[in-house]
Amino acid sequence: MDIESKPQLSAFWQDFEAILIEQGVSRERVRWYVRWARMFEQFLSSRLEDRSETEVNAFLAHLKSEVNIKDWQVGQAADSLRILYQIFFDVPWAHEKTWPVQSAPGAVPFFRQRITPTEELPDTQNQEQVESKFPDLLDRIRNQIRVKHYSVRTEESYLSWAKRYLSFGGMKTPEELGAEGVREYMEYLAVRREVSASTQNQALNALVFVYKQVLGIELGVIGTFSRAKGARQMPASLAREEVQRLFAELKGPYLLMAHLLYGAGLRLMDCVRLRVMDLDFGQGLIAVRDGKGRKDRFVPLPEPCVEALEEQLRQTKALHEKDVAQGYGMTYVPPEIENTTPKAAFEWCWQFVFPASRLSVDRRTAKIRRDHIHQTALQNAVSDAARRAGLEKRVTCHTLRHSFATHMLAAGHDIRTVQELLGHSSVSTTMIYTHTGNIRALKELPSLLTFTPEQVEITPVFAPSPSLGATPGAQEPVSSANPPPAVQDGGLPASAREGYGEAIRREPNRKDPGEMDSIVAAGCEGVEAGPIAGPGGREDAPGIGTAAKS
C-alpha cells in the first residue's frame, strides 16, 4: 500500500518533512528527500524503523546500479536516509555508520551547495518569503493555468518565474512593480544573469500572463530593454553510420524509444507519452496526440519496430494487471476525459506504452497513478550511449529527430511531407533542414590544396570591353594571345551568362540590380535592348536586360 493512501501514515511523513527543514534541507528539495525515503520504504516489506545498516547499503547499491540515477542523486538518497535513521528514528547503528555524504546538523551537503543558486542573485534569495507572503496570488496563478488546461510543465515554469520576479522586486506586489518592474527584470536577466533569448522570452510570457490573465492589468508599453542575443544554430544531426553506432549501445525500452525518435521523427515528450490506443498496427500509423502547441498528427509506424512494440505492450499489460489486482491501475488522463468518463483512467487503451517503474502521487489530485517513464531516463540513456559509442558530438534525444528530417530530405522526400511528419506549423521552420543540399555541394568542391600552381593563377574574369573606353593596359590579361579559360564576348564566362538570370531570380537580394545591369552590359555589346524583367517577372522592375534571358 502506498504511504500517501494511509491517513495515519501521512502525519508521519509530515513530521519527517519538518525534521528535514530543521536539518537545513531547502523547501525545494524536501519533496525529493521524502521521495527517496518512501522509495526505500517500498524497497522491502519489513517495518521501516526496524531495518538495518545492511538493508540501507543494499538499497544504495541498487540505486548505483540504475543507469538513469546519477551519483549526486545516490548521495541525496543517502543523506535522506541518514536524517531518517540518525535524527528521526535515532537508532544506534545510524550514528556509527560512515555515510556516503557527511554533513553536520543544519549544514547543506556539497552536492546541494553546487546546484543551489548563490545568495547574491536577487531573484532567488527570497523564494520562501514569497511563498509565505503571496500564497493567494500563487494560487490564483495556478488556478488560471489549470482553467486554460496548460501543461504541468508550463504551470511549474510560470509559477517559478512569478516567484523570481516578486523576489527581484523586493517583495513588492505586482501592482506596485508595474511595467517598469517588468522592464528592469528583463534587463537584469539579459545583463546580469546572461540568460538565453528563449529563457528571457519565457520569463516575459510568464509575467505578461500574470498581469493580463490573472490580475487583469494591461502592461502597455514596457519600454526598451536589453534583449538576450539569440543565435540561429544549424540543427545537429548524425550520419547514418553514427546512428547505428548509437543504437548498438542502447538496449531494452530505451532502444525502442530511440528507434521511434529516429524512425518517426517524434519529439521526446511525444515518445514517452505514447498510449496503447495511439498505436495502429493495422494501418501502420502512430497517432501523436496533444503534441507541441496542443496539436495532433499522424506519423508512419516504422516496420522494424512492430515486433518490439508488441513485446513492450505485453510487458506493460502484465504490469497493469498487477496494479489492478493490488487495487491501483489508474493512469493520468486529460481532465476533460476523467470528468466525463471516470473509469477511463483504469482502461487498458489509456495506459502509457512506456510506463514508469513505480507508482506516484498526482501533484494536482493526490491520486495514486502510474505515470509514463520520466523523460530524463531516456535523455540520460541516450547521452550515456553516445559517450560509449565514441561519438564526438553533443547527442541528445532531439538530435535523432534532427537526423530523421535531414536524412528524409537527403533521400529526396518532399519538404511539405517532412513538414507534416515533424508537426511544424510553417514550412519555414522545416527549411532549416535543407542545409543537407548545401553540405553535399560543399563536399564536392575541390580543395585548393589539390591545385597546381598554374590552376591557382589569378586572372580577372569580368574584363572591361574596349568599346567602354578601357585603357590598353587593362586589357592585357585577357588579350587574344592569352585568353583566360571559358571567357567570351568581352569577359563574361559562358557558364555565368547561361545561369545569370536564373541566379538573380533565385536570389534577388544577392546584389543590387543596378550593379547587375552594368556587369551584364559589359559583355552584351551589340545586343538590342528590350524590356527589363525583374526578379518577379515584371517588366517595369529593375533587373537584367534581354541578353541575360537568351
C-alpha positions as CSV (number, residue, x, y, z in Angstrom):
1,M,0.0,0.0,0.0
2,D,1.4,3.4,-0.9
3,I,2.2,5.6,2.1
4,E,0.1,8.5,0.9
5,S,-3.0,6.3,0.8
6,K,-2.9,5.7,4.6
7,P,-4.1,8.7,6.6
8,Q,-2.4,7.6,9.8
9,L,1.0,7.5,7.9
10,S,0.5,10.9,6.2
11,A,1.3,12.6,9.6
12,F,4.5,10.5,9.8
13,W,5.8,11.9,6.6
14,Q,4.8,15.4,7.5
15,D,6.8,15.1,10.7
16,F,9.7,13.9,8.6
17,E,9.4,16.9,6.4
18,A,9.6,19.2,9.4
19,I,12.8,17.4,10.5
20,L,14.3,17.8,7.1
21,I,13.7,21.6,7.2
22,E,15.3,21.7,10.6
23,Q,18.3,20.0,9.3
24,G,18.9,22.6,6.6
25,V,17.2,20.9,3.6
26,S,15.7,23.6,1.4
27,R,12.0,23.5,0.8
28,E,12.5,22.9,-2.9
29,R,14.3,19.6,-2.1
30,V,12.3,18.4,0.8
31,R,9.9,16.5,-1.5
32,W,12.9,14.7,-3.1
33,Y,14.2,13.7,0.3
34,V,10.8,12.3,1.2
35,R,10.6,10.5,-2.1
36,W,13.9,8.7,-1.5
37,A,12.8,7.7,1.9
38,R,9.4,6.4,0.6
39,M,11.3,4.6,-2.2
40,F,13.3,2.8,0.5
41,E,10.1,2.0,2.4
42,Q,8.8,0.2,-0.7
43,F,12.1,-1.5,-1.4
44,L,11.5,-4.1,1.3
45,S,8.5,-5.4,3.2
46,S,9.8,-5.1,6.7
47,R,8.9,-2.1,9.0
48,L,10.8,1.0,8.1
49,E,12.0,1.6,11.7
50,D,13.3,-1.9,12.2
51,R,15.6,-2.0,9.1
52,S,19.4,-2.5,9.5
53,E,22.5,-0.9,8.0
54,T,22.9,-3.8,5.7
55,E,19.5,-3.2,4.2
56,V,20.3,0.5,3.7
57,N,23.6,-0.4,2.0
58,A,21.7,-2.8,-0.3
59,F,19.3,-0.1,-1.3
60,L,22.0,2.4,-2.1
61,A,23.9,-0.2,-4.1
62,H,20.6,-0.8,-6.0
63,L,20.4,2.9,-6.8
64,K,24.0,3.0,-8.1
65,S,23.2,0.1,-10.5
66,E,20.4,2.0,-12.1
67,V,21.6,3.6,-15.3
68,N,19.3,6.7,-15.0
69,I,20.3,7.6,-11.5
70,K,23.4,9.8,-11.1
71,D,26.0,9.8,-8.3
72,W,24.7,13.0,-6.8
73,Q,21.2,11.5,-6.6
74,V,22.6,8.5,-4.7
75,G,24.3,11.0,-2.3
76,Q,21.0,12.8,-1.9
77,A,19.2,9.5,-1.1
78,A,21.9,8.6,1.4
79,D,21.6,11.9,3.1
80,S,17.8,11.4,3.3
81,L,18.2,8.0,5.0
82,R,20.9,9.5,7.3
83,I,18.5,12.1,8.6
84,L,15.7,9.5,8.8
85,Y,17.6,7.0,10.9
86,Q,20.1,9.2,12.7
87,I,17.8,12.1,13.6
88,F,14.2,11.0,13.2
89,F,14.4,7.3,14.4
90,D,17.7,7.9,16.4
91,V,18.8,4.3,16.0
92,P,22.4,3.4,17.3
93,W,23.8,1.9,14.1
94,A,23.0,5.1,12.2
95,H,25.3,7.1,14.4
96,E,28.1,4.6,13.9
97,K,27.7,4.2,10.2
98,T,30.0,6.1,7.7
99,W,27.6,7.7,5.3
100,P,28.5,8.4,1.7
101,V,27.8,12.1,2.3
102,Q,28.8,13.6,5.6
103,S,27.0,16.7,6.7
104,A,26.9,18.3,10.2
105,P,23.4,19.0,11.6
106,G,22.0,22.0,9.8
107,A,24.7,22.0,7.1
108,V,23.9,21.7,3.4
109,P,25.7,18.8,1.7
110,F,28.3,19.6,-1.0
111,F,26.1,18.4,-3.9
112,R,23.3,20.8,-2.9
113,Q,25.8,23.6,-2.5
114,R,26.9,23.1,-6.1
115,I,23.5,23.4,-7.6
116,T,21.8,25.9,-5.3
117,P,21.7,29.5,-6.7
118,T,24.0,31.9,-4.9
119,E,22.7,34.3,-2.4
120,E,23.9,37.2,-4.5
121,L,21.1,36.7,-7.1
122,P,18.2,38.9,-6.0
123,D,15.6,36.8,-7.8
124,T,16.4,33.6,-6.0
125,Q,17.2,34.5,-2.4
126,N,13.7,35.1,-1.1
127,Q,11.7,32.2,-2.5
128,E,10.4,31.0,0.8
129,Q,9.3,34.5,1.8
130,V,7.5,34.9,-1.5
131,E,5.5,31.7,-0.9
132,S,4.5,32.8,2.6
133,K,3.7,36.4,1.6
134,F,1.8,35.8,-1.6
135,P,0.0,32.5,-1.2
136,D,-3.3,33.8,-2.6
137,L,-1.6,35.2,-5.7
138,L,0.3,32.0,-6.4
139,D,-3.0,30.0,-6.0
140,R,-4.7,32.4,-8.5
141,I,-1.9,31.9,-11.0
142,R,-2.1,28.1,-10.5
143,N,-5.9,28.1,-10.9
144,Q,-5.9,30.2,-14.0
145,I,-3.3,28.0,-15.7
146,R,-5.4,25.0,-14.9
147,V,-8.6,26.7,-16.2
148,K,-6.8,27.1,-19.5
149,H,-5.6,23.5,-19.5
150,Y,-1.9,24.4,-19.7
151,S,0.5,21.5,-19.1
152,V,2.1,20.7,-15.7
153,R,5.5,21.9,-17.0
154,T,4.0,25.2,-18.0
155,E,2.5,25.6,-14.6
156,E,5.8,24.9,-12.9
157,S,7.6,27.3,-15.2
158,Y,5.2,30.2,-14.8
159,L,5.0,29.8,-11.0
160,S,8.8,29.8,-10.8
161,W,9.1,33.0,-12.9
162,A,6.4,34.7,-10.8
163,K,8.2,33.9,-7.6
164,R,11.6,35.0,-9.0
165,Y,10.1,38.3,-10.2
166,L,8.5,39.1,-6.8
167,S,11.8,38.2,-5.1
168,F,13.7,40.5,-7.5
169,G,11.2,43.3,-6.8
170,G,11.9,43.4,-3.1
171,M,8.7,41.6,-2.1
172,K,6.5,44.4,-3.6
173,T,3.2,43.5,-5.2
174,P,2.9,43.1,-9.0
175,E,0.7,46.2,-9.0
176,E,3.4,48.3,-7.3
177,L,6.1,47.0,-9.7
178,G,4.1,47.5,-12.9
179,A,5.6,47.8,-16.4
180,E,8.8,49.4,-15.1
181,G,9.4,46.5,-12.8
182,V,9.0,44.1,-15.7
183,R,11.4,46.1,-17.9
184,E,14.0,46.1,-15.1
185,Y,13.7,42.4,-14.6
186,M,14.1,41.7,-18.3
187,E,17.2,43.9,-18.3
188,Y,18.6,42.0,-15.3
189,L,18.1,38.6,-16.9
190,A,19.9,39.7,-20.1
191,V,22.8,41.7,-18.5
192,R,23.5,40.1,-15.1
193,R,22.2,36.6,-15.5
194,E,23.2,36.3,-19.1
195,V,20.3,34.0,-20.0
196,S,19.5,32.9,-23.5
197,A,17.0,34.6,-25.7
198,S,14.5,31.8,-25.3
199,T,14.7,32.0,-21.5
200,Q,14.2,35.7,-21.5
201,N,11.1,35.3,-23.7
202,Q,9.7,32.6,-21.5
203,A,10.1,34.8,-18.5
204,L,8.4,37.7,-20.3
205,N,5.5,35.5,-21.4
206,A,5.0,34.3,-17.8
207,L,4.9,37.8,-16.4
208,V,2.5,39.0,-19.2
209,F,0.3,36.1,-18.3
210,V,0.3,37.0,-14.6
211,Y,-0.6,40.6,-15.3
212,K,-3.1,40.2,-18.1
213,Q,-4.8,36.8,-17.3
214,V,-4.6,36.7,-13.5
215,L,-4.6,40.4,-12.4
216,G,-6.5,41.9,-15.4
217,I,-3.8,44.6,-15.9
218,E,-2.6,45.6,-19.3
219,L,1.1,46.3,-19.1
220,G,1.1,48.6,-22.2
221,V,4.4,49.7,-23.4
222,I,7.2,48.1,-21.3
223,G,9.9,50.2,-22.9
224,T,13.2,49.3,-24.3
225,F,15.4,46.8,-22.5
226,S,18.5,44.7,-23.4
227,R,17.5,41.7,-25.3
228,A,19.3,38.4,-24.9
229,K,21.0,37.7,-28.2
230,G,19.5,34.8,-30.0
231,A,21.5,32.7,-32.4
232,R,20.0,30.7,-35.3
233,Q,22.0,27.5,-35.0
234,M,22.3,24.8,-37.5
235,P,20.5,21.6,-36.3
236,A,23.0,19.0,-35.3
237,S,22.4,15.6,-36.9
238,L,24.2,12.3,-37.1
239,A,25.4,10.4,-40.1
240,R,23.6,7.1,-40.7
241,E,26.7,5.1,-39.5
242,E,26.7,7.2,-36.3
243,V,23.0,6.5,-35.7
244,Q,23.7,2.7,-35.9
245,R,26.7,3.1,-33.5
246,L,24.4,4.9,-31.1
247,F,21.7,2.2,-31.3
248,A,24.3,-0.5,-30.7
249,E,24.9,1.0,-27.2
250,L,21.2,1.1,-26.2
251,K,19.0,-1.8,-25.0
252,G,15.6,-2.6,-23.7
253,P,12.8,0.0,-23.9
254,Y,15.4,2.8,-24.4
255,L,16.5,1.2,-27.7
256,L,12.8,1.0,-28.8
257,M,12.2,4.6,-27.9
258,A,15.3,5.7,-29.8
259,H,14.1,3.8,-32.8
260,L,10.8,5.8,-32.7
261,L,12.6,9.1,-32.3
262,Y,14.6,8.5,-35.4
263,G,12.3,6.3,-37.4
264,A,9.2,8.5,-36.9
265,G,10.7,11.9,-36.1
266,L,9.0,12.1,-32.7
267,R,9.8,14.7,-30.1
268,L,11.0,13.5,-26.7
269,M,7.6,14.0,-24.9
270,D,5.7,12.7,-27.9
271,C,7.5,9.4,-27.4
272,V,7.3,9.0,-23.6
273,R,3.6,10.0,-23.6
274,L,2.5,7.4,-26.2
275,R,-0.5,5.4,-25.1
276,V,-1.7,2.0,-26.2
277,M,-4.6,3.4,-28.3
278,D,-2.1,5.6,-30.2
279,L,-0.5,2.6,-32.0
280,D,-2.5,1.5,-35.1
281,F,-0.8,-1.7,-36.2
282,G,-3.4,-2.3,-38.9
283,Q,-2.8,0.9,-40.8
284,G,0.8,1.2,-39.8
285,L,0.4,4.6,-38.1
286,I,1.2,6.3,-34.8
287,A,-1.2,9.0,-33.5
288,V,0.7,11.8,-31.8
289,R,-1.9,13.4,-29.6
290,D,-1.6,16.7,-27.7
291,G,1.8,17.4,-29.1
292,K,3.7,20.7,-29.1
293,G,1.1,23.5,-29.4
294,R,-1.6,21.0,-28.4
295,K,-1.8,19.7,-32.0
296,D,-2.4,16.1,-33.1
297,R,-0.8,14.4,-36.1
298,F,-0.2,11.0,-37.6
299,V,3.2,9.6,-38.5
300,P,4.1,6.2,-40.0
301,L,4.8,3.3,-37.7
302,P,8.3,2.0,-38.5
303,E,8.0,-1.6,-39.7
304,P,11.2,-2.7,-37.8
305,C,9.6,-1.5,-34.5
306,V,6.4,-3.6,-34.8
307,E,7.7,-6.7,-33.1
308,A,9.5,-4.8,-30.3
309,L,6.3,-2.7,-29.7
310,E,4.1,-5.8,-29.4
311,E,6.5,-7.3,-26.8
312,Q,6.6,-4.0,-24.9
313,L,2.8,-3.9,-24.8
314,R,2.7,-7.5,-23.4
315,Q,5.0,-6.4,-20.6
316,T,3.0,-3.2,-20.0
317,K,-0.2,-5.1,-19.8
318,A,1.2,-7.6,-17.3
319,L,2.3,-4.7,-15.1
320,H,-1.2,-3.0,-15.5
321,E,-3.0,-6.2,-14.5
322,K,-0.7,-6.5,-11.4
323,D,-1.6,-2.9,-10.4
324,V,-5.3,-3.6,-10.8
325,A,-5.0,-6.7,-8.7
326,Q,-3.4,-4.6,-5.9
327,G,-6.1,-2.0,-6.0
328,Y,-4.4,0.5,-8.3
329,G,-4.3,0.6,-12.1
330,M,-5.0,4.3,-12.7
331,T,-3.0,6.4,-15.1
332,Y,-3.1,10.0,-16.0
333,V,-5.8,11.1,-18.4
334,P,-6.8,14.6,-19.5
335,P,-9.2,16.3,-17.0
336,E,-12.0,16.6,-19.6
337,I,-11.9,12.9,-20.2
338,E,-11.7,12.0,-16.5
339,N,-14.7,14.2,-15.7
340,T,-16.9,12.7,-18.3
341,T,-15.6,9.1,-18.1
342,P,-14.2,8.5,-14.5
343,K,-13.2,4.9,-15.3
344,A,-11.1,5.9,-18.3
345,A,-8.0,6.1,-16.1
346,F,-8.3,2.3,-15.5
347,E,-8.9,1.3,-19.1
348,W,-6.1,-0.6,-21.0
349,C,-6.3,1.7,-24.0
350,W,-5.4,4.7,-22.0
351,Q,-2.3,3.2,-20.4
352,F,1.1,4.5,-21.4
353,V,3.2,2.3,-23.7
354,F,6.3,3.1,-21.6
355,P,5.1,3.2,-18.0
356,A,7.1,4.3,-15.0
357,S,8.7,1.6,-12.9
358,R,6.9,2.9,-9.7
359,L,3.6,4.3,-8.7
360,S,3.4,8.0,-8.0
361,V,1.1,10.6,-6.4
362,D,-0.5,13.0,-8.8
363,R,0.5,16.5,-7.7
364,R,-2.8,18.0,-8.8
365,T,-5.3,15.4,-7.5
366,A,-3.3,13.5,-4.9
367,K,-4.4,10.2,-6.5
368,I,-2.0,7.3,-6.9
369,R,-1.3,6.6,-10.5
370,R,1.3,5.0,-12.8
371,D,2.6,7.7,-15.0
372,H,4.8,7.4,-18.1
373,I,8.6,6.8,-17.8
374,H,10.3,10.1,-16.9
375,Q,11.9,11.9,-19.9
376,T,15.2,12.3,-18.1
377,A,15.6,8.5,-18.0
378,L,15.7,8.4,-21.8
379,Q,17.8,11.5,-22.0
380,N,20.4,10.1,-19.8
381,A,20.4,6.7,-21.6
382,V,21.0,8.4,-25.0
383,S,23.7,10.6,-23.6
384,D,25.5,7.7,-22.0
385,A,25.1,5.6,-25.1
386,A,26.6,8.4,-27.3
387,R,29.6,8.5,-24.9
388,R,30.1,4.8,-25.0
389,A,29.8,4.8,-28.8
390,G,32.6,7.4,-29.0
391,L,30.5,10.0,-30.8
392,E,32.4,13.3,-30.6
393,K,29.3,15.3,-30.8
394,R,26.7,16.6,-28.4
395,V,24.0,14.0,-28.9
396,T,20.5,14.4,-27.3
397,C,17.1,12.8,-28.0
398,H,16.3,15.8,-30.2
399,T,19.4,15.0,-32.3
400,L,17.6,11.9,-33.5
401,R,14.7,14.0,-34.7
402,H,17.0,16.3,-36.5
403,S,18.7,13.3,-38.1
404,F,15.3,12.0,-39.2
405,A,14.5,15.3,-41.0
406,T,17.9,15.6,-42.5
407,H,18.0,12.1,-43.9
408,M,14.4,12.3,-45.2
409,L,15.3,15.4,-47.2
410,A,18.6,13.9,-48.4
411,A,16.7,10.9,-49.7
412,G,14.6,13.2,-51.9
413,H,11.4,13.4,-50.0
414,D,9.2,16.5,-50.5
415,I,9.7,19.2,-47.8
416,R,6.0,19.5,-47.4
417,T,5.8,15.9,-46.4
418,V,8.6,16.3,-43.9
419,Q,6.9,19.3,-42.5
420,E,3.7,17.3,-41.8
421,L,5.7,14.5,-40.2
422,L,7.5,16.8,-37.9
423,G,4.4,18.7,-37.0
424,H,5.7,22.2,-38.0
425,S,3.1,24.9,-38.4
426,S,5.2,26.6,-41.1
427,V,7.4,25.2,-43.8
428,S,9.9,27.9,-43.0
429,T,10.7,26.0,-39.8
430,T,11.4,22.9,-41.8
431,M,13.5,24.8,-44.3
432,I,16.4,24.9,-41.9
433,Y,17.0,21.2,-42.7
434,T,17.7,22.0,-46.3
435,H,21.3,22.6,-45.3
436,T,21.9,19.0,-46.4
437,G,22.0,20.0,-50.0
438,N,24.5,22.8,-49.2
439,I,26.7,20.3,-47.3
440,R,26.8,17.9,-50.3
441,A,27.7,20.8,-52.6
442,L,30.4,21.9,-50.3
443,K,31.8,18.4,-50.0
444,E,32.0,18.2,-53.8
445,L,34.1,21.4,-54.1
446,P,37.7,20.7,-54.9
447,S,40.3,21.8,-52.3
448,L,42.8,24.5,-53.3
449,L,45.4,22.2,-51.7
450,T,45.0,19.8,-54.7
451,F,45.5,22.5,-57.4
452,T,48.7,23.0,-59.3
453,P,50.4,26.5,-59.3
454,E,49.1,27.1,-62.8
455,Q,45.5,26.4,-61.8
456,V,45.5,29.0,-59.0
457,E,46.9,31.8,-61.1
458,I,44.6,34.8,-60.7
459,T,43.2,36.4,-63.8
460,P,40.4,38.9,-64.0
461,V,37.2,37.4,-65.3
462,F,35.0,40.4,-65.8
463,A,37.3,42.4,-68.1
464,P,36.1,45.8,-69.4
465,S,35.1,46.0,-73.1
466,P,37.2,48.2,-75.5
467,S,34.1,50.0,-76.5
468,L,33.7,51.3,-73.0
469,G,36.9,53.3,-73.2
470,A,39.2,50.9,-71.3
471,T,42.9,51.5,-71.5
472,P,45.0,49.0,-73.5
473,G,46.9,48.1,-70.3
474,A,43.8,47.0,-68.6
475,Q,43.1,44.5,-71.4
476,E,46.4,42.7,-71.4
477,P,45.4,39.9,-69.1
478,V,42.6,39.0,-71.4
479,S,44.2,39.6,-74.8
480,S,43.7,37.3,-77.7
481,A,47.2,35.9,-77.2
482,N,46.5,34.8,-73.7
483,P,42.7,34.5,-73.1
484,P,41.5,33.0,-69.8
485,P,39.6,29.8,-70.0
486,A,35.8,30.0,-70.7
487,V,35.9,33.8,-71.3
488,Q,33.9,35.0,-74.3
489,D,32.2,38.2,-75.6
490,G,34.0,40.9,-73.6
491,G,34.8,38.9,-70.4
492,L,31.5,37.2,-69.2
493,P,32.1,33.4,-68.9
494,A,29.6,31.4,-70.9
495,S,28.6,29.4,-67.8
496,A,27.9,32.6,-65.9
497,R,25.9,34.1,-68.9
498,E,23.7,31.0,-69.2
499,G,22.8,30.8,-65.5
500,Y,22.9,34.5,-64.6
501,G,19.2,35.3,-65.0
502,E,18.2,32.2,-63.0
503,A,20.6,33.1,-60.2
504,I,19.1,36.5,-59.9
505,R,15.6,35.1,-59.8
506,R,16.6,32.7,-57.1
507,E,18.5,35.2,-55.0
508,P,17.1,38.7,-55.8
509,N,18.9,40.3,-52.9
510,R,22.3,39.0,-53.7
511,K,23.5,42.1,-55.4
512,D,21.9,45.5,-56.2
513,P,20.0,45.2,-59.5
514,G,21.7,48.3,-60.8
515,E,25.1,46.6,-60.4
516,M,23.9,43.6,-62.3
517,D,22.9,45.8,-65.3
518,S,26.4,47.3,-65.5
519,I,28.1,44.0,-65.2
520,V,26.0,42.3,-67.9
521,A,26.2,45.4,-70.2
522,A,30.0,45.0,-70.3
523,G,29.5,41.7,-72.2
524,C,26.4,42.4,-74.2
525,E,27.7,44.9,-76.8
526,G,25.5,44.9,-79.9
527,V,22.5,43.2,-78.4
528,E,19.3,45.1,-78.9
529,A,17.9,46.4,-75.6
530,G,14.5,45.2,-74.7
531,P,12.1,45.3,-71.8
532,I,13.7,44.8,-68.4
533,A,12.3,41.9,-66.4
534,G,13.0,42.0,-62.7
535,P,13.1,39.1,-60.2
536,G,9.4,38.7,-60.2
537,G,9.0,38.9,-64.0
538,R,7.6,42.4,-64.1
539,E,8.9,44.4,-67.0
540,D,8.9,47.7,-65.1
541,A,11.1,46.3,-62.3
542,P,14.9,46.8,-62.2
543,G,16.7,43.7,-63.3
544,I,18.7,42.4,-66.2
545,G,18.3,43.0,-69.9
546,T,17.2,40.8,-72.8
547,A,20.7,39.5,-73.2
548,A,20.6,37.6,-69.9
549,K,17.4,35.9,-70.9
550,S,18.8,34.4,-74.1
